[in-house]
Amino acid sequence: MTKMKLLELFEAHKGEYLSGQIIAEDLGLSRTAIWKQINALREEGYDIESIKKKGYRLNVNSDILSHTKVNQFLIPELSIDHIHLYKTIDSTNKAVYLESINTETDWVVVASEKQEKGQAKNQMPFYSPEGKGVYMSVAIRMRESLGQLKTFLAYNSKAVHQAILKVSGVDSVINDENNILYNNRKLCGIMTDMVIEAESQTIKQIIIGIGIYVHEAADGNIALTEITGTYCNRSELIACILNELYRYYHQ
C-alpha cells in the first residue's frame, strides 16, 4: 500500500522534484522508509531520479508495465491473481494459453513490454517494439454455446474501445473485422482464439489478444499519443481494458 501511495504521489507530480521531507510528511513515513520504497519502485523499472537538495522525481517519459500501477486502477470486484508482466516474450497469446493450463483460475492475463513474434489475424506479424504499445492477452474460462461467438467478439472490441476512450479521450471506430480505427488508420488489433469441445459445440476458453499502438505505430497506422499529443500510461490502459472486459462478460 505504501509503495502504491508513493507511486500515486510521483505520478501526480510527474517531472517535478519532491524533497524527501515533503514525501515523508505526505505519507507519514520516515525518510529511511521512503528511500526503501523508492528503491523498490526502481527495481520494478521506474525511472526515478534523485538530486541532492532537490529530492526525487519520476521521469516524465517513464512508462513501464507495473503490477502496482495495474492494480491501482482495477475495479474492486475484479480480483485477478494471475497477471503476468514480461519484459520480452514471443507471443502473449501463446504465453497466456500455457499459463492458463497451469492454474485453475477463470482469468489469466499476460502482457509484455515487447513481443518478438506478435501475431495479428491470418498469422500476420504485429508490430511490437519495446515500450511502445500495449501487447496483452486475456484467457477466460467458460462453458458457453458456440452460438455465443459473435456476442463475445463484439464484447472484446467494445471493451477495448471504451477503455481507450476512458483513458485517452480518443473516440475510435470499430470496423467489420473488430479492429479499432481512428481516421481510417489502425489504432488497435484484436485477435480471438478459442478452446472448443467438439462434441458439445461448447466454448471452454476464450483467449483475447490485444495490441494497441500507444507511443509508436507501424507504417500507415496511428498511435494514441500521436492523436492526443499527451502522455498515456500503458498500465492504466491495461487495467481499464480488464475492467471493461469484466463488465461485459459478467453483465
PyMOL commands that set and color helices and strands:
alter all, ss='L'
color gray80, all
select helices_A, chain A and resi 2-12+20-27+31-44+67-73+92-101+121-123+146-168+224-228+234-249
alter helices_A, ss='H'
color red, helices_A
select strands_A, chain A and resi 48-51+55-58+83-86+107-112+133-145+173-174+180-182+185-197+202-213
alter strands_A, ss='S'
color yellow, strands_A
deselect
rebuild
show_as cartoon
